[in-house]
Amino acid sequence: MRFCAMSGLAGALLTCGLLAADLPPAFPEDPLAQLERTCFQTGQGWSPNGNLRSDVAIVYGIDPGLGGRIRTWRDRGYRIHVMTGVSWGNYQDYLYGRFDGVNHEDEAQTDREGRKISHGGDVYYMCPGENYGRFLCVGVQRALDAGVDAIHLEEPEFWVRGGYSEGFKRAWRAHYLEDWQPPHSSADAQWRASKLKYFLYRRALQQVFDYVQDWNRRTGKRVRCYVPSHSLLNYAHWRIVSPESSLGQLNGCDGYIAQVWTGTSRTPNLFRGKLKERTFETAFLEYGSMQDLVRSTGRTVWYLNDPIEDNPDHDWEDYRTNWESTLVASLLQPDVWQYEVAPWPERVFGGRYPKKGNPREREPIPPAYAAELQTVFNALNDLRQTSVRWDCGTEGLGILVSDSLMFQRGDPAPSDPHLSHVYGLALPLLKRGMPVAPVVIENITSPDSLKNFAVLLLSYHGQKPMSEEAHRPLADWVRAGGVLVVWDDDSDPYNRVREWWNTEGRQYATPRIHLFEQLGLAGGVESPAPAEDAPRAVGKGAVLWRRENPARAAASAEGDSNVIASVKAATSKSPRQWRETNYLVLERGPYVVAAGLDESVGGAPKTLRGRFVNLFDPDLKVRLEVTLDPGSRWFLLDLDKVTPPAPAVLASACKTLPAASAASVADPRCWHVEGVAGTPAIVLLHAANAPKTVTLAGQQLDDWSWDPDQRLLWIRFSNTSSPRALAVEF
C-alpha cells in the first residue's frame, strides 16, 4: 500500500533494541500457523498496538535495521516474512551512485514537463535499469540472512504520465531498436511506452526471483517470493502500469497479495449515468480479478483488507462502513481463504482520526470497533471451508479483461476516464445479484480456466489481447457450448497500433476480426448490424455481437437495460437459468456472507432465518432473523452448523488457543488468550452447562453470561498483549 511513513521506519530502528530487551513471553505455537492463513505488515518492531496474533508478521523494509525488527516479532512467536517496495523506497544508495559507482537519477520516472515523480522528497518512483534488480537483491539478502520464510516485492508501478526520463529513452532504444517517441505523440507511442514499462518491472522482479532461487539451491532452503499488487482494475483506473498477471508466469513467483481496500474501491464509477462511490461493488470486481490468478495459475493469493485507509481525514464510522463492505466483497470470492488483515496495524489501534461532526477533534479507535476487528481477524483463520453454496442471481457469468487495460490510459487518446468499458458491462449484472467474475485474457490459455463459465462478455474497447494465443481456447470454449457476448463497434483508435494482428504478414483491421475468424464467423458478421441483437450458433455455443462502445452503457438507464437484454438473450442459449436478486449470499461451511444491494431490482429484501451470530457485532448476540436491506453487509456464523461435542470457542475478540493438559492432550476447558492491549475482549463458547467458575490468569472473572436455551457462554475481559490462561470449570 502507498502509506509507509519513512520517519516511522527510522523511529522503529531506534526502539527495536528496547522492545527486544523487554518483550512479553511468546504466545504458544499454533499448529495451524504453518498454513499462513492470516498476516499483517508493519514497519515497526513489536508493540502492543501491532499485536494482532495473525499467523505471519510481514516486516517492512530491507534497510540495515531489518534484523532487529524481525527479532522482536519472531521472539513473540510469529512466522516472519519481509516486504519491500519495488518501484520506490529509501534507495538513495542506488540513486546517487553509491551502489555501483553510477549516478542513476536519470532513472527516476519523469513526466512530460521534466518533473520527477516522487513518493515524497527524493524517494522517486524508478524506471528500473538493468542494475536496479541487482540493487534490490542486496537488501533482499538481509532478509535471507535473517531466516525469513518469504519475501514480498511490493507494487511494481510505472505511472502512465511517466516515460520521459533519459533512463526510459535508453531502455526504449535498447528494447525497440528505434528512437524514443514521446508517449503522448500518438496512440502507437503510448501503447509501446506502456508495454515497455510492463517489461521493465517484470525484468527487475525476475532478477530478484532468480537471486532467491539461486540462494535456495545453494542453501537447501525454500524461501518464497510474492508480489503485493493492486488489482488490474484499480491500476488501469488510476493510470498505472504494472506487470500484473504476467508475474504468475515467471519462474520463482509464488503468488500475490491482492491490495484491495477502501482507498482503491471507493474510486467513483458510472452506473445508470450516476458517478459515485460504489465501494462494495468495485471491491467485488477488484478481488474477483485477483481470484482469477488463483483459479487460472494455482498461485497463492492473500486478500488485503484495511480497517482504515491511507487518507487520514475520514471518521471512524466511515472507515468501519467501508471496511465491512470490502471485507464482505473479499469473502464472496470462495477460491481464496488467506487474508492480510491489516497493513500498518499500529495506525489502526494507536492512531487518532477525526471525530464525526467535529473533524478538528481527533479520537482513538472506538472500543466496539476494536472488538469487532479482532473478532473478524480470528474468524478469518477458519475460512478454508470445502462446503460452498450460493444464493444469488445467475451464476457462471464472466467479463474478459486484459492487462492491456493499463496501456490505453494516456494521451493522445485515453480510454474512458471512469473505466466504463468494464464497469458498464459488469455493474448491470452485479447490481442484479449475479456474481460476475473478471477473467484475465492472458490466463485463459491455462487448462480448464473457462470450465465454470456459461456466458462471457468481451470488448476490445480500452484493451487489446496481448497475443493471438487466447483466441484459440476462447473459440474452443464457444464451440463446446459457451456463449460469448461481444460489445464492440471497432472504433477504438488503439486498433491501429503496431501489434500482432497487423504485423508479420497479418492484415487484420482489429483483433476482433481475428477472433471471429477463429470462430468461423469471418463473413457475414462484418455486414451492417441487424435491427436487433441475435445470438449466432457456433458449434454447441453461440456468439452475440452488439456494435457499440460499452462505455455508453454506463451513461444511462437505457444502457443498463441494453446490457441486461443482451446477456439475457445469451443466457437463453446456455444451460443456466436467468435469475435476478437484490442480494448476494454465499455459505462457506458454517459462515454466511451476505450483502443487500442498492440500485438493484425491486421486491422485498431477503430475510434469513435461523440462529446466527453477526461477527460484525462486538457483543456477538444471537439473531433469529437477518434482513438483507439495501446496502447492508453481513458476516454471520450459523450456529445450527456448529455442534461441537465439548465446550469450544465459536468466536472471540482475541486470539484463543486450547491449552495443553499435563498429559499433552488439549483441555477443552482452558485456553491461551491474547490480543491488542487495552481493547475489549469477548469469547463466545458453546457450553451445554453453566460454568461453576471462570478464571483469567488465575483470577476469578465475574463478567460472563450463559444462555441455557442457546447453550452459549459469553466471557468478557480486557485484552493484554501477553498470553494468559482462560479457564472454565463446569
C-alpha positions in Angstrom: 0.0 0.0 0.0 1.1 3.5 -0.6 1.3 4.6 3.0 4.7 3.9 4.5 6.0 6.5 6.9 9.7 6.8 6.3 10.1 8.6 9.5 8.2 5.8 11.2 10.7 3.3 9.9 13.5 5.3 11.3 11.8 5.6 14.6 11.3 1.8 14.6 15.0 1.4 14.3 15.6 3.4 17.5 13.1 1.4 19.5 13.9 -2.2 18.3 16.6 -2.7 20.9 14.3 -1.6 23.8 11.5 -3.8 22.6 13.7 -6.8 22.2 15.0 -6.4 25.7 11.6 -6.3 27.4 9.2 -8.4 25.3 6.4 -10.4 26.8 6.7 -14.2 26.5 5.9 -15.8 23.2 2.4 -17.0 22.5 2.2 -20.8 22.4 2.7 -22.2 19.0 -0.5 -22.6 16.9 -0.1 -25.9 14.9 -2.1 -24.4 12.0 0.0 -21.3 11.7 2.1 -23.1 9.1 -0.9 -22.6 6.7 -0.3 -18.9 6.9 -4.0 -18.2 6.9 -3.6 -14.6 8.0 -0.9 -12.0 8.1 -0.3 -8.2 8.6 2.5 -5.9 7.5 4.4 -3.5 9.8 7.3 -1.1 9.5 7.9 -1.2 13.3 9.3 -3.6 15.8 6.8 -5.5 18.0 4.4 -3.3 20.0 1.2 -3.9 21.9 -0.8 -1.9 19.3 0.5 -4.1 16.5 0.0 -7.4 18.3 -2.8 -8.9 16.0 -1.7 -12.5 16.6 -2.0 -13.5 13.0 0.0 -16.4 11.7 2.5 -14.1 9.9 4.1 -10.8 10.6 5.3 -9.2 7.4 8.2 -6.9 8.4 8.6 -3.9 6.1 11.9 -2.6 4.7 15.3 -4.0 3.7 17.4 -1.4 5.5 20.3 -2.3 7.9 17.8 -2.3 10.9 15.7 -5.1 9.4 17.3 -7.9 11.5 16.4 -6.1 14.8 12.8 -5.6 13.8 12.5 -9.2 12.8 13.8 -10.5 16.1 11.1 -8.6 18.1 8.3 -10.4 16.1 10.0 -13.8 16.0 10.6 -13.7 19.7 6.8 -13.2 20.2 6.1 -16.4 18.2 5.2 -15.0 14.8 6.2 -16.6 11.4 8.2 -14.0 9.5 8.0 -12.6 6.0 9.7 -9.4 4.7 8.2 -6.8 2.3 9.9 -4.0 0.4 8.8 -1.6 -2.2 9.9 -2.3 -5.8 9.2 0.9 -7.5 10.1 3.3 -4.7 11.9 3.3 -1.3 14.8 4.7 0.6 17.1 3.7 -2.3 19.4 6.7 -2.4 22.4 4.5 -2.5 21.4 3.4 -5.9 20.1 6.8 -7.0 23.3 8.6 -6.2 25.8 6.1 -7.3 26.9 4.6 -4.0 25.9 1.2 -5.1 27.7 0.7 -8.4 29.6 4.0 -9.0 27.0 5.2 -11.5 24.5 8.0 -10.8 21.0 6.8 -11.6 19.0 10.0 -11.0 18.1 9.8 -14.7 16.1 6.6 -13.9 13.6 8.4 -11.8 10.2 8.3 -13.5 9.7 11.7 -15.2 6.6 13.4 -16.7 6.5 15.3 -20.0 7.3 18.6 -18.2 10.5 17.1 -16.9 9.3 16.7 -13.3 10.4 13.6 -11.4 7.5 11.6 -10.0 8.1 11.3 -6.2 6.6 9.4 -3.3 8.0 12.2 -1.1 11.3 14.1 -1.3 13.9 12.2 -3.2 12.0 8.9 -2.8 11.3 8.7 -6.5 9.3 6.1 -8.5 12.0 4.4 -10.5 12.4 3.4 -14.2 14.3 0.2 -13.4 17.5 0.0 -15.3 19.5 -3.3 -15.7 21.3 -2.8 -12.4 18.2 -1.9 -10.4 17.1 -5.5 -9.8 20.7 -6.3 -8.6 20.5 -3.4 -6.1 17.2 -4.8 -4.7 19.0 -8.2 -4.3 21.5 -6.6 -1.8 18.6 -5.6 0.5 16.8 -8.9 0.0 20.0 -10.7 1.1 19.5 -9.1 4.6 16.1 -10.8 4.7 17.6 -14.1 3.6 20.3 -13.9 6.3 17.6 -13.2 8.9 16.0 -16.6 8.1 12.6 -15.4 6.7 10.1 -17.7 5.2 9.1 -15.4 2.3 9.8 -12.1 0.6 7.2 -9.7 -0.8 8.2 -7.3 -3.5 5.5 -4.7 -3.3 3.9 -2.6 -6.0 5.9 -2.6 -9.2 4.4 0.5 -10.6 5.1 2.8 -13.5 2.9 5.9 -13.9 1.3 6.4 -17.3 2.3 10.0 -17.1 5.9 8.9 -16.9 8.1 7.8 -19.8 10.2 10.9 -20.4 13.4 10.3 -18.4 16.8 9.7 -20.1 16.8 6.3 -18.5 13.5 5.4 -20.2 14.7 6.7 -23.5 17.8 4.5 -23.3 15.5 1.5 -22.4 13.3 2.3 -25.4 16.2 2.3 -27.8 17.6 -0.9 -26.4 14.2 -2.7 -26.4 12.7 -1.5 -29.7 15.9 -0.7 -31.7 14.4 2.6 -32.7 14.5 6.2 -31.5 12.3 7.1 -28.5 9.0 8.6 -29.2 7.1 10.9 -26.7 4.3 8.7 -25.3 1.7 11.4 -25.9 2.6 11.8 -29.5 0.4 9.0 -30.8 -1.7 6.1 -29.7 1.1 3.8 -31.0 3.7 5.5 -28.9 1.6 5.4 -25.8 1.0 1.7 -26.3 4.6 0.9 -26.9 5.6 3.0 -23.9 3.2 1.1 -21.7 4.4 -2.3 -23.0 8.0 -1.2 -22.2 7.1 -0.2 -18.6 5.4 -3.5 -18.2 8.5 -5.3 -19.4 11.0 -3.3 -17.3 9.4 -4.2 -14.0 8.9 -7.8 -15.0 12.6 -7.9 -15.7 13.6 -6.4 -12.4 11.4 -8.8 -10.5 12.8 -11.8 -12.4 16.3 -10.7 -11.4 15.2 -10.9 -7.7 13.3 -14.1 -8.2 16.4 -15.7 -9.8 18.6 -14.5 -7.0 16.4 -16.0 -4.3 16.0 -19.3 -6.3 19.8 -19.5 -6.6 20.1 -18.9 -2.8 17.6 -21.6 -2.2 19.5 -24.1 -4.3 22.8 -23.3 -2.6 21.4 -23.5 1.0 18.7 -26.1 0.7 16.1 -23.5 1.9 12.7 -22.8 0.5 12.2 -19.0 0.7 9.1 -18.0 -1.4 8.6 -14.8 -3.3 5.3 -12.9 -3.6 4.2 -9.6 -5.2 1.7 -7.4 -3.3 -0.1 -5.6 -6.1 -3.2 -3.5 -6.6 -5.9 -5.1 -8.8 -5.7 -4.8 -12.6 -8.9 -2.7 -12.5 -7.5 -0.2 -10.0 -4.2 0.2 -11.8 -6.0 0.9 -15.0 -8.4 3.3 -13.2 -5.5 5.1 -11.5 -3.4 5.2 -14.7 -0.6 3.0 -13.5 1.2 0.2 -15.5 2.3 -3.0 -13.6 3.3 -6.5 -14.8 0.2 -7.8 -13.0 -0.9 -11.3 -14.4 2.3 -11.9 -16.3 4.1 -12.3 -13.0 2.2 -15.6 -12.4 4.1 -17.0 -15.4 7.6 -16.0 -14.1 9.9 -18.7 -12.6 10.1 -18.1 -8.8 6.9 -16.1 -8.3 4.8 -18.0 -5.8 1.8 -15.6 -5.8 0.4 -12.3 -4.8 -1.2 -10.1 -2.1 -4.3 -8.5 -3.6 -4.0 -5.0 -2.4 -7.7 -4.0 -2.5 -9.0 -1.7 0.2 -11.3 1.2 0.8 -8.8 3.6 -0.8 -8.9 1.7 -4.1 -12.5 0.6 -4.1 -14.1 4.0 -3.3 -12.9 5.3 -6.6 -16.1 6.5 -8.2 -17.6 4.8 -11.3 -20.6 5.3 -13.5 -23.8 3.3 -13.4 -27.1 4.4 -15.0 -25.5 7.8 -15.6 -24.6 8.5 -11.9 -20.9 8.9 -10.9 -20.4 7.9 -7.3 -18.5 5.7 -4.9 -19.6 2.1 -5.0 -17.1 0.6 -2.6 -18.7 -2.9 -2.3 -19.3 -3.5 -6.0 -15.9 -2.1 -7.0 -14.1 -4.2 -4.4 -16.1 -7.3 -5.5 -14.8 -6.9 -9.1 -11.3 -5.9 -7.9 -11.0 -9.0 -5.7 -12.5 -11.1 -8.5 -9.8 -10.1 -10.9 -7.2 -11.4 -8.4 -9.2 -14.5 -7.6 -8.7 -15.4 -11.3 -5.0 -15.6 -10.6 -5.7 -18.5 -8.2 -8.2 -20.1 -10.5 -6.0 -20.0 -13.5 -2.4 -20.4 -12.3 -2.7 -22.2 -9.0 -0.6 -19.4 -7.2 -1.3 -18.3 -3.7 -3.2 -15.1 -3.1 -3.9 -13.2 0.1 -6.7 -10.7 0.2 -5.8 -7.4 1.9 -8.4 -5.6 4.0 -7.7 -2.3 5.7 -9.7 -1.2 8.8 -9.0 2.4 7.8 -7.2 3.7 4.7 -4.3 5.9 3.7 -6.4 9.0 3.8 -6.3 10.1 7.5 -9.2 12.5 7.3 -12.3 10.2 7.4 -14.1 9.4 10.7 -14.3 6.0 12.3 -17.8 5.4 11.1 -16.7 5.9 7.5 -13.7 3.6 8.0 -15.9 0.9 9.6 -18.7 1.0 7.0 -16.3 0.8 4.1 -14.1 -1.9 5.7 -17.2 -4.1 6.2 -18.0 -3.6 2.5 -14.6 -4.5 1.3 -14.3 -7.4 3.7 -17.7 -8.9 2.6 -16.7 -8.4 -1.1 -13.5 -10.4 -0.4 -15.3 -13.2 1.4 -17.6 -13.6 -1.6 -14.7 -15.0 -3.6 -14.7 -18.6 -2.4 -11.5 -19.8 -4.0 -9.4 -17.6 -1.6 -9.0 -18.3 2.1 -5.9 -16.4 3.1 -6.0 -12.8 4.2 -3.8 -9.8 5.1 -6.0 -8.5 7.9 -4.3 -5.1 8.1 -1.4 -3.1 6.9 0.3 -0.9 9.5 -1.8 -2.1 12.5 -0.2 0.5 14.7 -2.0 3.3 12.8 -5.3 1.5 13.4 -5.0 0.7 17.1 -2.7 3.6 18.0 -3.9 6.4 15.6 -6.4 9.2 16.1 -8.8 10.2 13.4 -11.5 12.9 13.0 -14.5 12.8 15.3 -17.8 12.7 13.3 -19.4 16.1 13.3 -16.2 17.8 14.7 -13.3 17.0 12.3 -10.9 19.2 14.2 -11.1 16.9 17.2 -9.4 13.5 16.8 -10.2 10.4 18.7 -8.7 6.9 19.1 -10.4 3.8 17.8 -13.8 3.2 19.4 -13.8 0.1 21.7 -16.6 -1.5 19.8 -14.7 -1.3 16.5 -11.6 -2.6 18.1 -13.5 -5.7 19.4 -15.2 -6.2 16.0 -12.0 -6.1 14.2 -10.3 -8.7 16.3 -13.4 -11.0 16.2 -13.2 -10.9 12.4 -9.4 -11.3 12.3 -9.7 -14.5 14.2 -12.7 -15.8 12.3 -10.7 -15.4 9.0 -8.4 -18.2 10.2 -11.3 -20.6 9.6 -12.3 -19.7 6.1 -10.7 -22.8 4.4 -14.0 -24.4 4.0 -14.8 -27.0 1.4 -18.6 -26.7 1.5 -19.7 -23.7 -0.6 -23.2 -22.7 -1.7 -24.5 -19.6 -3.5 -27.9 -18.0 -3.2 -27.9 -15.3 -5.8 -28.7 -14.3 -9.3 -27.5 -16.2 -12.4 -24.1 -17.8 -11.9 -21.4 -18.6 -14.4 -21.1 -15.1 -15.9 -17.7 -13.6 -16.6 -16.2 -10.5 -18.2 -12.9 -10.8 -20.1 -10.2 -8.2 -19.1 -6.6 -7.9 -20.2 -3.5 -6.4 -18.7 -3.6 -4.0 -21.6 -6.3 -2.1 -19.8 -3.4 -0.2 -18.3 -1.9 0.6 -21.8 -4.6 2.8 -23.2 -4.9 5.4 -20.3 -2.7 8.2 -21.6 -2.7 11.0 -24.2 -3.4 11.4 -27.0 -6.4 9.0 -27.0 -7.1 7.8 -23.4 -9.9 5.3 -22.9 -12.9 6.2 -20.8 -11.8 8.0 -17.6 -14.1 6.0 -15.4 -13.2 2.6 -16.9 -16.8 2.4 -18.1 -15.9 -0.1 -20.8 -15.5 -2.6 -17.9 -18.0 -1.3 -15.3 -20.6 -0.5 -18.0 -20.8 -4.3 -18.7 -20.2 -5.7 -15.2 -22.3 -3.4 -12.9 -25.7 -4.2 -14.5 -25.1 -7.8 -13.7 -23.6 -7.4 -10.3 -26.4 -5.0 -9.2 -28.9 -7.8 -10.0 -27.2 -10.2 -7.7 -25.2 -12.0 -10.4 -21.6 -12.8 -9.1 -19.9 -11.8 -12.4 -16.2 -12.6 -12.4 -13.4 -10.8 -14.2 -11.5 -13.3 -16.4 -8.0 -12.3 -17.4 -7.5 -12.9 -21.1 -3.8 -13.7 -20.7 -4.7 -16.6 -18.4 -7.3 -18.4 -20.4 -4.6 -20.5 -22.1 -4.4 -22.4 -18.8 -6.3 -25.7 -18.9 -9.9 -25.6 -17.7 -9.7 -21.8 -17.0 -13.1 -21.3 -18.5 -14.8 -24.5 -17.5 -17.1 -22.9 -14.9 -18.4 -20.1 -17.2 -21.5 -20.3 -19.3 -21.5 -16.7 -20.6 -18.6 -14.4 -21.2 -18.7 -10.7 -22.1 -15.9 -9.2 -24.2 -15.0 -5.8 -25.6 -11.7 -4.6 -27.1 -12.6 -1.0 -26.3 -10.0 0.1 -23.8 -7.9 -3.1 -24.1 -6.5 -5.5 -26.6 -5.4 -9.1 -26.4 -1.6 -9.1 -25.9 -1.2 -12.1 -28.2 -3.2 -14.2 -30.5 -2.8 -17.2 -28.2 -6.0 -16.5 -26.2 -8.3 -16.6 -29.2 -8.0 -20.3 -29.9 -9.1 -21.5 -26.4 -11.8 -18.9 -26.4 -13.1 -20.2 -29.7 -12.9 -23.8 -28.4 -14.9 -22.8 -25.4 -17.7 -21.4 -27.5 -17.8 -24.5 -29.7 -18.1 -26.6 -26.6 -21.2 -24.8 -25.5 -20.2 -21.4 -24.2 -21.9 -18.2 -25.2 -19.8 -15.1 -26.0 -21.3 -11.6 -25.9 -19.1 -9.2 -27.9 -19.8 -5.5 -27.3 -17.6 -3.5 -29.7 -18.0 -1.2 -32.7 -14.3 -1.4 -33.8 -13.9 2.4 -33.3 -11.1 2.3 -30.7 -8.1 4.2 -32.1 -5.7 1.6 -30.5 -6.9 -0.9 -33.1 -4.3 0.8 -35.3 -1.2 0.4 -33.1 1.6 -1.8 -34.3 0.7 -5.2 -32.9 0.4 -8.9 -33.7 -2.9 -8.6 -35.6 -1.4 -6.2 -38.2 2.3 -7.1 -38.4 4.4 -10.0 -39.7 2.1 -10.7 -42.7 -1.2 -10.3 -40.8 -3.6 -7.6 -42.0 -6.5 -7.6 -39.6 -8.0 -4.2 -39.0 -8.9 -5.2 -35.4 -8.2 -8.1 -33.1 -11.9 -8.8 -33.0 -11.8 -9.8 -36.7 -9.1 -12.3 -35.9 -11.2 -13.8 -33.1 -14.3 -14.0 -35.3 -12.2 -15.8 -37.9 -11.2 -18.4 -35.3 -14.9 -18.8 -34.6 -15.7 -19.3 -38.2 -17.6 -16.0 -38.4 -15.4 -14.1 -40.8 -18.0 -13.5 -43.5 -21.5 -12.1 -42.7 -20.7 -10.7 -39.3 -19.0 -7.7 -40.9 -22.1 -6.7 -42.7 -24.3 -3.9 -41.3 -25.8 -4.7 -37.9 -29.2 -6.3 -37.8 -32.1 -4.4 -36.2 -31.8 -6.4 -33.0 -29.0 -8.4 -31.5 -29.3 -12.1 -32.2 -27.0 -15.0 -31.0 -25.3 -16.8 -33.8 -24.7 -20.5 -33.4 -21.1 -21.6 -33.3 -20.8 -25.3 -32.6 -22.7 -26.1 -29.4 -22.4 -22.5 -28.3 -23.2 -19.0 -29.7 -21.9 -15.5 -30.3 -23.9 -12.3 -29.9 -22.3 -9.1 -31.3 -23.6 -5.7 -30.3 -21.9 -2.9 -32.3 -21.5 -0.3 -29.6 -18.9 1.1 -27.3 -19.7 -0.4 -23.8 -18.7 2.8 -22.1 -22.0 4.2 -23.4 -23.9 1.5 -21.4 -22.8 3.1 -18.1 -24.1 6.5 -19.1 -27.8 5.9 -18.9 -30.6 3.6 -17.6 -31.2 2.6 -21.2 -27.6 1.4 -21.5 -28.1 -0.7 -18.3 -31.2 -2.3 -19.8 -29.5 -3.0 -23.1 -26.7 -4.9 -21.3 -29.2 -7.0 -19.5 -31.2 -7.7 -22.7 -28.1 -8.9 -24.5 -26.9 -11.1 -21.6 -30.3 -12.5 -21.0 -30.6 -13.4 -24.7 -27.1 -15.1 -24.4 -28.0 -17.0 -21.3 -31.1 -18.4 -23.0 -28.6 -20.3 -25.3 -26.8 -21.8 -22.3 -27.9 -24.4 -19.7 -28.1 -21.6 -17.0 -31.4 -20.2 -15.8 -31.9 -16.4 -15.7 -32.4 -15.1 -12.2 -32.2 -11.6 -10.7 -31.9 -10.9 -7.0 -31.3 -7.8 -4.8 -28.8 -9.6 -2.7 -25.8 -11.9 -2.7 -25.5 -14.8 -0.2 -22.6 -17.2 0.0 -22.4 -20.1 2.5 -18.8 -21.1 3.4 -19.1 -24.0 5.8 -20.8 -22.6 8.9 -20.2 -19.0 7.8 -22.8 -17.0 5.8 -21.5 -14.0 3.9 -24.3 -11.7 2.6 -24.8 -8.3 1.0 -28.1 -6.4 0.3 -27.8 -4.5 -2.9 -28.9 -0.9 -3.7 -29.5 0.3 -7.2 -30.9 -3.2 -7.7 -34.2 -4.9 -8.7 -37.3 -4.2 -6.7 -39.1 -6.5 -4.3 -38.9 -7.1 -0.6 -35.4 -7.6 0.9 -34.4 -11.2 1.6 -34.7 -12.4 5.2 -32.5 -15.2 6.6 -34.0 -17.2 9.4 -32.2 -19.5 11.9 -29.7 -18.9 14.7 -26.9 -16.6 13.7 -24.2 -14.6 15.4 -23.2 -11.5 13.5 -19.4 -11.3 13.6 -19.6 -7.6 13.0 -21.5 -7.3 16.3 -18.9 -6.6 19.1 -21.4 -8.2 21.6 -21.8 -11.4 19.5 -25.5 -11.6 20.2 -27.7 -14.3 18.7 -30.1 -13.3 15.9 -33.0 -15.3 14.7 -33.6 -13.2 11.7 -31.3 -11.2 9.4 -32.9 -8.9 6.7 -30.6 -8.0 3.8 -31.7 -4.4 3.4 -30.1 -2.4 0.5 -26.5 -1.6 1.4 -26.3 -3.9 4.4 -23.3 -6.2 4.9 -23.2 -9.4 6.9 -20.6 -11.9 8.1 -22.6 -14.5 10.1 -21.8 -17.7 12.0 -24.7 -20.2 11.5 -25.0 -21.8 15.0 -27.0 -24.7 13.6 -24.0 -25.7 11.6 -21.6 -25.9 14.5 -22.3 -28.6 17.0 -19.0 -29.3 18.9 -19.2 -32.2 21.3 -17.4 -30.4 24.1 -17.0 -26.8 25.2 -15.5 -24.9 22.3 -14.7 -21.4 21.2 -17.1 -20.2 18.5 -15.9 -16.6 18.1 -13.5 -14.3 20.0 -12.2 -10.8 20.0 -8.7 -12.2 20.9 -6.5 -15.0 19.9 -7.6 -18.2 21.6 -5.7 -21.5 21.5 -6.6 -24.6 23.5 -4.2 -25.2 26.3 -2.4 -28.5 26.7 -3.0 -30.5 29.8 -0.3 -32.3 31.7 -0.9 -35.3 29.6 -0.3 -33.2 26.5 -3.9 -33.6 25.5 -5.9 -30.5 24.6 -8.1 -29.5 27.5 -11.4 -28.1 26.2 -11.9 -26.1 29.4 -8.7 -24.0 29.2 -7.4 -21.7 26.5 -4.4 -19.3 26.0 -5.7 -15.8 25.1 -4.0 -12.7 23.9 -4.9 -9.6 21.9 -4.2 -5.9 21.3 -3.5 -4.4 24.7 -6.3 -2.4 26.2 -9.0 -3.4 23.8 -12.2 -5.2 24.9 -12.2 -9.0 24.5 -15.2 -11.2 24.3 -15.1 -15.0 24.0 -18.2 -16.9 22.8 -18.2 -20.6 23.9 -20.5 -23.5 23.1 -21.4 -24.7 26.5 -24.1 -27.2 27.4 -23.9 -26.3 31.1 -23.4 -23.2 33.2 -19.9 -22.6 34.4 -19.0 -23.0 38.1 -16.1 -20.6 37.9 -14.3 -18.6 35.2 -10.7 -17.5 35.8 -8.2 -15.5 33.8 -4.6 -15.8 34.8 -5.7 -17.5 38.0 -8.0 -14.6 38.9 -11.8 -15.1 39.1 -13.9 -13.4 36.4 -17.4 -12.3 37.1 -18.2 -10.7 33.7 -19.8 -13.6 31.9 -23.3 -14.7 30.9 -24.8 -18.1 30.0 -27.9 -18.8 27.9 -29.3 -22.3 28.7 -31.6 -22.3 25.6 -28.9 -21.5 23.2 -26.2 -23.3 25.1 -23.8 -20.4 24.7 -21.4 -18.7 27.2 -20.1 -15.2 26.8 -17.0 -14.2 28.7 -15.7 -10.6 28.7 -12.4 -9.1 29.8 -9.8 -6.6 28.7 -7.1 -7.8 26.3 -3.4 -7.8 27.1 -0.5 -8.3 24.7 0.8 -11.2 26.7 -0.5 -14.8 26.9 -2.9 -15.6 29.8 -4.8 -18.8 30.7 -8.6 -18.6 30.4 -10.1 -21.5 32.4 -13.7 -22.5 32.8 -14.8 -25.1 35.3 -18.2 -26.6 34.7 
